Amino acid sequence: MSNQGAVTVLIEIHAKDGQEHEARDALLHAIRTSEKPGLISSTEYEDLADPGAFYAIQVWENAEAFRAHMDDAARSV
């Protein structure tokens, strides 16, 4: 598959003090358990120098796929 037109998105989350484990688990659960049409890859990171800072880099087929995902997420809140 060609990645021409692909979009890369950086997700950044900072947990409140004392909620680091819950935030990490929630991020990983959300990424791994929901259907995301158009998502090519997602890689998650934890900042070892900044406890509670978590990141995910996602590559989407195109901007439309990412927008559709965000629209779906907003409707489910």
ChimeraX attribute file (.defattr): number of C-alpha atoms within 10 A of each C-alpha:
attribute: neighborCount
match mode: 1-to-1
recipient: residues
	/A:1	5
	/A:2	6
	/A:3	11
	/A:4	8
	/A:5	10
	/A:6	18
	/A:7	17
	/A:8	17
	/A:9	14
	/A:10	12
	/A:11	11
	/A:12	13
	/A:13	14
	/A:14	15
	/A:15	15
	/A:16	12
	/A:17	8
	/A:18	10
	/A:19	11
	/A:20	16
	/A:21	11
	/A:22	12
	/A:23	18
	/A:24	20
	/A:25	10
	/A:26	12
	/A:27	16
	/A:28	14
	/A:29	11
	/A:30	10
	/A:31	15
	/A:32	11
	/A:33	8
	/A:34	9
	/A:35	10
	/A:36	16
	/A:37	12
	/A:38	17
	/A:39	18
	/A:40	16
	/A:41	11
	/A:42	15
	/A:43	12
	/A:44	16
	/A:45	12
	/A:46	15
	/A:47	10
	/A:48	9
	/A:49	7
	/A:50	9
	/A:51	15
	/A:52	20
	/A:53	18
	/A:54	21
	/A:55	17
	/A:56	18
	/A:57	15
	/A:58	18
	/A:59	20
	/A:60	24
	/A:61	20
	/A:62	17
	/A:63	16
	/A:64	13
	/A:65	17
	/A:66	22
	/A:67	12
	/A:68	14
	/A:69	17
	/A:70	13
	/A:71	11
	/A:72	12
	/A:73	11
	/A:74	9
	/A:75	7
	/A:76	7
	/A:77	5
